[in-house]
Structure formats: C-alpha cells, structure tokens
C-alpha cells in the first residue's frame, strides 16, 4: 500500500462514514474542503507559479503525468474557460464556495477513485441501513469506510501533533484548518481537548506566518451549518478564556445517525444483547469492536465510536426492544 498524499489523507477522514450515493449537505461541506485540500497540496508541492503572494496556473500546466486526477479535476474546474488564473492563496481557497453540485460530484468521483486505487477506502452497506425502519422498508444504502489501520494511524498522528507543545509543521497547520472547516475536529477531540486546540490556534495566530494567512479564511456556507449546535459549542467552549482561538469555528454538522437495531429477545441481558448486536452488525459487512462493556457498552463500528443504549420503540402495536446506537459524544 503506497503512502497517501496530503489531500488524500484529509479525504480519508472527511469521507469516512459518509453516504456514497447521495450529495448530502454534510458531504457538500466535506467535498469543498477536499477541493481546498487539493489546492493546498499543490501549494505545498510548489505547483503554482509564484510572484510575491500571487499564485498563477495555466491551462497548459494541466495534464502532466505526475499530476493526480483529483488535482487536475479541481484545477480544471477553477480554470473554466480561462487560459490562466491568478490570485492569492486565500483567493484560490474561497473559490471552492462557488463549486456547483455537478462539480462536487465529479471531484468526489476523482478523490474516491484515487483512494480506492490505493486500497485506502471502500464502499460498504451503510450502517443506517441496519436501522429497524430502513430494514422494514427494504431500503438499502451505501457509505464509505476508510481503511481502519490507515485511519487510526492518521488520526493518532494528527492528534499528537495538534495537542502536544512544540512547533507544528506546515502540513499540520493546514490539516488543522481543514479539520476545522469540515467540522471533523469534533470527531477527533473531546470538549476538554478542544480547549487545548483553541490555545494552539491562538498561539499559531501569533507565531506562524502561514497560520496568520490561513486560519482567518472560511469556506463554509451558513445555510449548511447546524446553528443550534453552533450555539451549544460556542456556549460550552468559546465562553472560556481559551476559546478565542476557536473564533473562526463553524457549527458542528451531524455526521452520523441515531440507529435503532432490534434484538431477538424481548428482555435480553446485557451480554446476550451485546452479542446479538455484534452478530447483526457483522452480518451486514461492518467491522465491530467492543471498547467497553457494561449496561451501556461503548463499541467501534467502521472507525466510529457509539454507545449501545438499551432501548425500545413505541411505533408498533407491540413495543420492539433493542439497542440504539448513539454516536459517542466526544464534544459534549
């Protein structure tokens, strides 16, 4: 398995557990950030012609054999009918806000193909398809699953570099910005850790020329944000003295569903209930790992942590007992 490039690494995080068939609101945000990651990758590789702070790219520069297909797709879209585009890095990055649904879909295909070729991602039946309502209705769904080992290694490396004291690499600073703009920060850090991330951002704004250039930029659309969630995060995190470093954060986007899975027995004990849940999840092709047992077990399914909460649904003549998978609330 060959080493992934910068934009591929971000895409591995951004696409994990995303609907692979439909252009959801959450995936639009991820795809814009993936396009921005491709621009940043070209910037890191000195792929633009540079005059001071002005970066230029021409149509003649497209098509080099060494250029990844996703880079070519992004640049071709930005060029449009023009022969050359020029502007600051901020100018290039904010152009992703104007990408159409068609362009986003094309970019998704290019990124997904590159990751599939590297055996870094695959399409599997969506976990939401295990929900009783979807099973009853006969609805099938698909989602992306990132390679577990690659995903875990990447996440652990990013967490360490962002949380630990010391100088951050340019790649890490840019990745931090992408994680913030895509709302993935809330998948990787707890509420207490977010306070430390805020301190890190504030320090970077004071000490790093690249951070001063990048961190004030936003590439999300307000209409696509979860405003109520934003108010909660702002109240819990940004009200602290360290919260100022997160002033540019945008609302958390819900990246997974609450999923109800019925169990065979009406009143199963906790061990039988967990065993039955494991069988039902794995028979649908999902990876299942028990992280913590107990009355409310903590499990990892396809790189995402869930609490398995005993539950029952009243929507039938007879109550159906089972387990509700609730995404582990790292940011709560």
MARBA-204798 format. One record per residue (C-alpha): z negated, y negated, x negated; residue in three letters. Coordinates in nm, 3 decimals, padded with zeros to 5 digits. Layout:
N
@z = Z, y = Y, x = X, aa = ala
...
This chain:
332
@z = 00.000, y = 00.000, x = 00.000, aa = unk
@z = 00.117, y = -00.323, x = -00.163, aa = unk
@z = -00.101, y = -00.632, x = -00.185, aa = unk
@z = -00.061, y = -00.875, x = 00.103, aa = unk
@z = 00.035, y = -01.239, x = 00.061, aa = unk
@z = -00.174, y = -01.535, x = 00.176, aa = unk
@z = -00.014, y = -01.577, x = 00.520, aa = unk
@z = -00.016, y = -01.203, x = 00.580, aa = unk
@z = -00.388, y = -01.188, x = 00.508, aa = unk
@z = -00.456, y = -01.458, x = 00.765, aa = unk
@z = -00.227, y = -01.288, x = 01.016, aa = unk
@z = -00.419, y = -00.964, x = 00.967, aa = unk
@z = -00.726, y = -01.145, x = 01.100, aa = unk
@z = -00.551, y = -01.354, x = 01.365, aa = unk
@z = -00.357, y = -01.068, x = 01.527, aa = unk
@z = -00.632, y = -00.806, x = 01.531, aa = unk
@z = -00.713, y = -00.703, x = 01.893, aa = unk
@z = -00.451, y = -00.944, x = 02.032, aa = unk
@z = -00.223, y = -00.850, x = 02.322, aa = unk
@z = 00.100, y = -00.737, x = 02.154, aa = unk
@z = 00.321, y = -00.759, x = 02.463, aa = unk
@z = 00.241, y = -01.096, x = 02.619, aa = unk
@z = 00.224, y = -01.450, x = 02.486, aa = unk
@z = -00.134, y = -01.523, x = 02.591, aa = unk
@z = -00.299, y = -01.860, x = 02.542, aa = unk
@z = -00.515, y = -01.720, x = 02.264, aa = unk
@z = -00.216, y = -01.572, x = 02.086, aa = unk
@z = -00.027, y = -01.903, x = 02.103, aa = unk
@z = -00.308, y = -02.060, x = 01.903, aa = unk
@z = -00.302, y = -01.773, x = 01.653, aa = unk
@z = 00.075, y = -01.792, x = 01.611, aa = unk
@z = 00.072, y = -02.165, x = 01.546, aa = unk
@z = -00.190, y = -02.108, x = 01.280, aa = unk
@z = 00.016, y = -01.822, x = 01.135, aa = unk
@z = 00.314, y = -02.058, x = 01.110, aa = unk
@z = 00.084, y = -02.307, x = 00.934, aa = unk
@z = -00.030, y = -02.027, x = 00.701, aa = unk
@z = 00.332, y = -01.963, x = 00.605, aa = unk
@z = 00.376, y = -02.334, x = 00.522, aa = unk
@z = 00.058, y = -02.326, x = 00.313, aa = unk
@z = 00.178, y = -02.012, x = 00.136, aa = unk
@z = 00.499, y = -02.190, x = 00.036, aa = unk
@z = 00.289, y = -02.488, x = -00.077, aa = unk
@z = 00.067, y = -02.265, x = -00.292, aa = unk
@z = 00.374, y = -02.100, x = -00.443, aa = unk
@z = 00.530, y = -02.442, x = -00.525, aa = unk
@z = 00.821, y = -02.361, x = -00.296, aa = unk
@z = 00.876, y = -02.722, x = -00.190, aa = unk
@z = 01.050, y = -02.988, x = -00.398, aa = unk
@z = 00.784, y = -03.250, x = -00.462, aa = unk
@z = 00.793, y = -03.624, x = -00.523, aa = unk
@z = 00.437, y = -03.751, x = -00.527, aa = unk
@z = 00.287, y = -03.644, x = -00.194, aa = unk
@z = 00.628, y = -03.594, x = -00.030, aa = unk
@z = 00.744, y = -03.234, x = 00.007, aa = unk
@z = 01.109, y = -03.153, x = 00.072, aa = unk
@z = 01.302, y = -02.844, x = 00.174, aa = unk
@z = 01.674, y = -02.798, x = 00.234, aa = unk
@z = 01.879, y = -02.554, x = 00.435, aa = unk
@z = 02.034, y = -02.435, x = 00.109, aa = unk
@z = 01.690, y = -02.318, x = -00.003, aa = unk
@z = 01.683, y = -02.060, x = 00.277, aa = unk
@z = 01.796, y = -01.703, x = 00.229, aa = unk
@z = 01.660, y = -01.631, x = -00.118, aa = unk
@z = 01.598, y = -01.260, x = -00.161, aa = unk
@z = 01.240, y = -01.328, x = -00.267, aa = unk
@z = 01.157, y = -01.524, x = 00.048, aa = unk
@z = 00.964, y = -01.321, x = 00.309, aa = unk
@z = 01.129, y = -01.309, x = 00.650, aa = unk
@z = 00.836, y = -01.486, x = 00.819, aa = unk
@z = 00.862, y = -01.778, x = 00.573, aa = unk
@z = 01.234, y = -01.803, x = 00.640, aa = unk
@z = 01.178, y = -01.794, x = 01.016, aa = unk
@z = 00.921, y = -02.075, x = 01.003, aa = unk
@z = 01.126, y = -02.299, x = 00.776, aa = unk
@z = 01.448, y = -02.238, x = 00.968, aa = unk
@z = 01.271, y = -02.340, x = 01.288, aa = unk
@z = 01.129, y = -02.655, x = 01.128, aa = unk
@z = 01.471, y = -02.749, x = 00.989, aa = unk
@z = 01.651, y = -02.705, x = 01.319, aa = unk
@z = 01.992, y = -02.869, x = 01.280, aa = unk
@z = 01.883, y = -03.083, x = 00.985, aa = unk
@z = 02.004, y = -03.018, x = 00.633, aa = unk
@z = 01.676, y = -03.132, x = 00.478, aa = unk
@z = 01.320, y = -03.204, x = 00.589, aa = unk
@z = 01.070, y = -03.418, x = 00.401, aa = unk
@z = 00.712, y = -03.525, x = 00.459, aa = unk
@z = 00.354, y = -03.484, x = 00.355, aa = unk
@z = 00.177, y = -03.151, x = 00.386, aa = unk
@z = -00.001, y = -03.288, x = 00.693, aa = unk
@z = 00.337, y = -03.371, x = 00.847, aa = unk
@z = 00.460, y = -03.014, x = 00.798, aa = unk
@z = 00.142, y = -02.859, x = 00.939, aa = unk
@z = 00.128, y = -03.072, x = 01.254, aa = unk
@z = 00.490, y = -02.983, x = 01.334, aa = unk
@z = 00.365, y = -02.639, x = 01.447, aa = unk
@z = 00.226, y = -02.812, x = 01.758, aa = unk
@z = 00.581, y = -02.857, x = 01.883, aa = unk
@z = 00.687, y = -02.494, x = 01.847, aa = unk
@z = 00.829, y = -02.353, x = 02.171, aa = unk
@z = 00.728, y = -02.023, x = 02.329, aa = unk
@z = 01.056, y = -01.875, x = 02.210, aa = unk
@z = 00.993, y = -01.984, x = 01.853, aa = unk
@z = 00.637, y = -01.849, x = 01.862, aa = unk
@z = 00.762, y = -01.512, x = 01.985, aa = unk
@z = 01.022, y = -01.495, x = 01.709, aa = unk
@z = 00.759, y = -01.575, x = 01.450, aa = unk
@z = 00.527, y = -01.310, x = 01.590, aa = unk
@z = 00.801, y = -01.051, x = 01.551, aa = unk
@z = 00.865, y = -01.157, x = 01.190, aa = unk
@z = 00.497, y = -01.151, x = 01.093, aa = unk
@z = 00.427, y = -00.824, x = 01.275, aa = unk
@z = 00.729, y = -00.657, x = 01.113, aa = unk
@z = 00.611, y = -00.760, x = 00.765, aa = unk
@z = 00.261, y = -00.626, x = 00.832, aa = unk
@z = 00.390, y = -00.304, x = 00.986, aa = unk
@z = 00.615, y = -00.251, x = 00.684, aa = unk
@z = 00.307, y = -00.291, x = 00.463, aa = unk
@z = 00.120, y = -00.044, x = 00.687, aa = unk
@z = -00.139, y = -00.316, x = 00.747, aa = unk
@z = -00.114, y = -00.331, x = 01.128, aa = unk
@z = -00.014, y = -00.110, x = 01.417, aa = unk
@z = 00.030, y = -00.122, x = 01.793, aa = unk
@z = -00.214, y = 00.084, x = 01.999, aa = unk
@z = -00.312, y = 00.110, x = 02.367, aa = unk
@z = -00.524, y = -00.196, x = 02.448, aa = unk
@z = -00.897, y = -00.139, x = 02.481, aa = unk
@z = -00.886, y = -00.337, x = 02.806, aa = unk
@z = -00.670, y = -00.056, x = 02.942, aa = unk
@z = -00.982, y = 00.163, x = 02.938, aa = unk
@z = -01.146, y = -00.064, x = 03.197, aa = unk
@z = -01.200, y = 00.113, x = 03.530, aa = unk
@z = -00.997, y = -00.144, x = 03.723, aa = unk
@z = -00.698, y = -00.102, x = 03.492, aa = unk
@z = -00.727, y = 00.278, x = 03.489, aa = unk
@z = -00.743, y = 00.284, x = 03.871, aa = unk
@z = -00.440, y = 00.057, x = 03.898, aa = unk
@z = -00.244, y = 00.259, x = 03.642, aa = unk
@z = -00.188, y = -00.045, x = 03.423, aa = unk
@z = -00.115, y = 00.016, x = 03.055, aa = unk
@z = -00.143, y = -00.248, x = 02.784, aa = unk
@z = -00.083, y = -00.271, x = 02.410, aa = unk
@z = -00.261, y = -00.457, x = 02.134, aa = unk
@z = -00.255, y = -00.496, x = 01.757, aa = unk
@z = -00.502, y = -00.313, x = 01.535, aa = unk
@z = -00.535, y = -00.421, x = 01.173, aa = unk
@z = -00.586, y = -00.157, x = 00.907, aa = unk
@z = -00.967, y = -00.106, x = 00.911, aa = unk
@z = -01.015, y = -00.087, x = 00.534, aa = unk
@z = -00.793, y = -00.387, x = 00.462, aa = unk
@z = -00.952, y = -00.587, x = 00.742, aa = unk
@z = -01.308, y = -00.512, x = 00.631, aa = unk
@z = -01.235, y = -00.585, x = 00.266, aa = unk
@z = -01.068, y = -00.916, x = 00.352, aa = unk
@z = -01.347, y = -01.026, x = 00.587, aa = unk
@z = -01.621, y = -00.940, x = 00.337, aa = unk
@z = -01.440, y = -01.127, x = 00.060, aa = unk
@z = -01.392, y = -01.439, x = 00.275, aa = unk
@z = -01.749, y = -01.437, x = 00.400, aa = unk
@z = -01.881, y = -01.412, x = 00.046, aa = unk
@z = -01.669, y = -01.695, x = -00.089, aa = unk
@z = -01.737, y = -01.927, x = 00.206, aa = unk
@z = -02.112, y = -01.864, x = 00.229, aa = unk
@z = -02.203, y = -01.846, x = -00.139, aa = unk
@z = -02.263, y = -02.150, x = -00.354, aa = unk
@z = -02.005, y = -02.241, x = -00.613, aa = unk
@z = -01.652, y = -02.374, x = -00.637, aa = unk
@z = -01.411, y = -02.240, x = -00.377, aa = unk
@z = -01.053, y = -02.156, x = -00.469, aa = unk
@z = -00.768, y = -02.347, x = -00.306, aa = unk
@z = -00.675, y = -02.030, x = -00.116, aa = unk
@z = -01.027, y = -02.001, x = 00.024, aa = unk
@z = -01.033, y = -02.367, x = 00.134, aa = unk
@z = -00.702, y = -02.326, x = 00.315, aa = unk
@z = -00.817, y = -01.999, x = 00.471, aa = unk
@z = -01.135, y = -02.168, x = 00.593, aa = unk
@z = -00.926, y = -02.435, x = 00.764, aa = unk
@z = -00.704, y = -02.171, x = 00.927, aa = unk
@z = -01.006, y = -01.975, x = 01.048, aa = unk
@z = -01.149, y = -02.291, x = 01.199, aa = unk
@z = -00.827, y = -02.395, x = 01.373, aa = unk
@z = -00.770, y = -02.047, x = 01.516, aa = unk
@z = -01.133, y = -02.011, x = 01.632, aa = unk
@z = -01.168, y = -01.699, x = 01.415, aa = unk
@z = -01.477, y = -01.849, x = 01.249, aa = unk
@z = -01.676, y = -01.732, x = 01.549, aa = unk
@z = -01.562, y = -01.375, x = 01.494, aa = unk
@z = -01.682, y = -01.372, x = 01.135, aa = unk
@z = -02.003, y = -01.575, x = 01.124, aa = unk
@z = -02.326, y = -01.581, x = 01.322, aa = unk
@z = -02.473, y = -01.902, x = 01.462, aa = unk
@z = -02.707, y = -01.936, x = 01.164, aa = unk
@z = -02.421, y = -01.871, x = 00.925, aa = unk
@z = -02.209, y = -02.134, x = 01.099, aa = unk
@z = -02.470, y = -02.390, x = 00.998, aa = unk
@z = -02.418, y = -02.289, x = 00.637, aa = unk
@z = -02.041, y = -02.307, x = 00.688, aa = unk
@z = -02.091, y = -02.661, x = 00.818, aa = unk
@z = -02.276, y = -02.754, x = 00.500, aa = unk
@z = -01.996, y = -02.602, x = 00.293, aa = unk
@z = -01.732, y = -02.800, x = 00.483, aa = unk
@z = -01.925, y = -03.123, x = 00.437, aa = unk
@z = -01.958, y = -03.055, x = 00.065, aa = unk
@z = -01.589, y = -02.978, x = 00.035, aa = unk
@z = -01.501, y = -03.306, x = 00.208, aa = unk
@z = -01.699, y = -03.486, x = -00.059, aa = unk
@z = -01.589, y = -03.290, x = -00.367, aa = unk
@z = -01.245, y = -03.137, x = -00.311, aa = unk
@z = -00.922, y = -03.337, x = -00.304, aa = unk
@z = -00.746, y = -03.052, x = -00.123, aa = unk
@z = -01.023, y = -03.030, x = 00.139, aa = unk
@z = -01.004, y = -03.407, x = 00.199, aa = unk
@z = -00.634, y = -03.364, x = 00.263, aa = unk
@z = -00.652, y = -03.052, x = 00.483, aa = unk
@z = -00.978, y = -03.037, x = 00.675, aa = unk
@z = -00.923, y = -03.350, x = 00.891, aa = unk
@z = -00.597, y = -03.201, x = 01.027, aa = unk
@z = -00.600, y = -03.036, x = 01.370, aa = unk
@z = -00.317, y = -02.820, x = 01.506, aa = unk
@z = -00.453, y = -02.709, x = 01.844, aa = unk
@z = -00.371, y = -02.830, x = 02.192, aa = unk
@z = -00.663, y = -02.948, x = 02.400, aa = unk
@z = -00.533, y = -02.778, x = 02.715, aa = unk
@z = -00.555, y = -02.443, x = 02.536, aa = unk
@z = -00.921, y = -02.474, x = 02.447, aa = unk
@z = -01.225, y = -02.345, x = 02.630, aa = unk
@z = -01.403, y = -02.671, x = 02.697, aa = unk
@z = -01.723, y = -02.525, x = 02.834, aa = unk
@z = -01.759, y = -02.305, x = 02.529, aa = unk
@z = -01.699, y = -02.608, x = 02.311, aa = unk
@z = -01.986, y = -02.793, x = 02.473, aa = unk
@z = -02.215, y = -02.498, x = 02.411, aa = unk
@z = -02.119, y = -02.466, x = 02.045, aa = unk
@z = -02.143, y = -02.841, x = 02.000, aa = unk
@z = -02.490, y = -02.843, x = 02.152, aa = unk
@z = -02.616, y = -02.542, x = 01.954, aa = unk
@z = -02.459, y = -02.609, x = 01.618, aa = unk
@z = -02.338, y = -02.966, x = 01.586, aa = unk
@z = -02.661, y = -03.125, x = 01.701, aa = unk
@z = -02.821, y = -03.020, x = 01.373, aa = unk
@z = -02.807, y = -03.239, x = 01.060, aa = unk
@z = -02.577, y = -02.983, x = 00.901, aa = unk
@z = -02.345, y = -02.982, x = 01.200, aa = unk
@z = -02.149, y = -03.283, x = 01.082, aa = unk
@z = -01.939, y = -03.059, x = 00.863, aa = unk
@z = -01.800, y = -02.896, x = 01.175, aa = unk
@z = -01.693, y = -03.216, x = 01.347, aa = unk
@z = -01.332, y = -03.102, x = 01.348, aa = unk
@z = -01.401, y = -02.765, x = 01.509, aa = unk
@z = -01.233, y = -02.694, x = 01.839, aa = unk
@z = -01.362, y = -02.476, x = 02.121, aa = unk
@z = -01.419, y = -02.106, x = 02.087, aa = unk
@z = -01.147, y = -01.907, x = 02.255, aa = unk
@z = -01.240, y = -01.580, x = 02.420, aa = unk
@z = -01.064, y = -01.315, x = 02.210, aa = unk
@z = -01.172, y = -01.002, x = 02.393, aa = unk
@z = -01.273, y = -00.895, x = 02.739, aa = unk
@z = -01.585, y = -00.756, x = 02.902, aa = unk
@z = -01.477, y = -00.399, x = 02.970, aa = unk
@z = -01.636, y = -00.157, x = 03.218, aa = unk
@z = -01.597, y = 00.216, x = 03.148, aa = unk
@z = -01.735, y = 00.467, x = 03.397, aa = unk
@z = -01.930, y = 00.772, x = 03.275, aa = unk
@z = -01.920, y = 01.128, x = 03.403, aa = unk
@z = -02.282, y = 01.142, x = 03.520, aa = unk
@z = -02.443, y = 00.903, x = 03.767, aa = unk
@z = -02.761, y = 00.853, x = 03.565, aa = unk
@z = -02.684, y = 00.976, x = 03.212, aa = unk
@z = -02.946, y = 00.949, x = 02.941, aa = unk
@z = -02.868, y = 00.719, x = 02.653, aa = unk
@z = -02.743, y = 00.993, x = 02.417, aa = unk
@z = -02.516, y = 01.151, x = 02.678, aa = unk
@z = -02.391, y = 00.809, x = 02.783, aa = unk
@z = -02.301, y = 00.713, x = 02.425, aa = unk
@z = -02.137, y = 01.049, x = 02.360, aa = unk
@z = -01.929, y = 01.022, x = 02.677, aa = unk
@z = -01.827, y = 00.667, x = 02.584, aa = unk
@z = -01.718, y = 00.783, x = 02.238, aa = unk
@z = -01.503, y = 01.062, x = 02.386, aa = unk
@z = -01.336, y = 00.829, x = 02.635, aa = unk
@z = -01.261, y = 00.562, x = 02.374, aa = unk
@z = -01.131, y = 00.801, x = 02.110, aa = unk
@z = -00.907, y = 00.993, x = 02.351, aa = unk
@z = -00.721, y = 00.664, x = 02.406, aa = unk
@z = -00.650, y = 00.638, x = 02.033, aa = unk
@z = -00.919, y = 00.389, x = 01.933, aa = unk
@z = -01.147, y = 00.401, x = 01.630, aa = unk
@z = -01.513, y = 00.428, x = 01.736, aa = unk
@z = -01.820, y = 00.391, x = 01.514, aa = unk
@z = -02.183, y = 00.374, x = 01.621, aa = unk
@z = -02.356, y = 00.094, x = 01.430, aa = unk
@z = -02.689, y = 00.107, x = 01.612, aa = unk
@z = -02.829, y = 00.346, x = 01.873, aa = unk
@z = -03.089, y = 00.269, x = 02.140, aa = unk
@z = -03.095, y = 00.155, x = 02.501, aa = unk
@z = -02.815, y = -00.093, x = 02.423, aa = unk
@z = -02.615, y = 00.057, x = 02.134, aa = unk
@z = -02.402, y = -00.153, x = 01.902, aa = unk
@z = -02.060, y = 00.001, x = 01.838, aa = unk
@z = -01.749, y = -00.095, x = 01.644, aa = unk
@z = -01.417, y = -00.035, x = 01.816, aa = unk
@z = -01.099, y = -00.120, x = 01.625, aa = unk
@z = -01.266, y = -00.373, x = 01.391, aa = unk
@z = -01.455, y = -00.548, x = 01.675, aa = unk
@z = -01.829, y = -00.514, x = 01.747, aa = unk
@z = -01.950, y = -00.452, x = 02.102, aa = unk
@z = -02.282, y = -00.398, x = 02.273, aa = unk
@z = -02.259, y = -00.098, x = 02.507, aa = unk
@z = -02.465, y = -00.217, x = 02.803, aa = unk
@z = -02.559, y = 00.038, x = 03.076, aa = unk
@z = -02.408, y = -00.098, x = 03.397, aa = unk
@z = -02.280, y = -00.021, x = 03.745, aa = unk
@z = -02.008, y = -00.180, x = 03.952, aa = unk
@z = -02.062, y = -00.250, x = 04.325, aa = unk
@z = -01.695, y = -00.287, x = 04.411, aa = unk
@z = -01.663, y = 00.061, x = 04.560, aa = unk
@z = -01.828, y = 00.229, x = 04.861, aa = unk
@z = -02.045, y = 00.422, x = 04.616, aa = unk
@z = -02.172, y = 00.240, x = 04.307, aa = unk
@z = -01.999, y = 00.361, x = 03.990, aa = unk
@z = -02.221, y = 00.390, x = 03.687, aa = unk
@z = -02.103, y = 00.346, x = 03.332, aa = unk
@z = -02.107, y = 00.117, x = 03.030, aa = unk
@z = -01.994, y = -00.242, x = 02.997, aa = unk
@z = -01.861, y = -00.326, x = 02.653, aa = unk
@z = -01.966, y = -00.679, x = 02.569, aa = unk
@z = -01.842, y = -00.842, x = 02.254, aa = unk
@z = -02.131, y = -00.878, x = 02.009, aa = unk
@z = -02.238, y = -01.242, x = 02.035, aa = unk
@z = -02.232, y = -01.347, x = 01.672, aa = unk
@z = -02.211, y = -01.715, x = 01.766, aa = unk
@z = -02.487, y = -01.711, x = 02.026, aa = unk
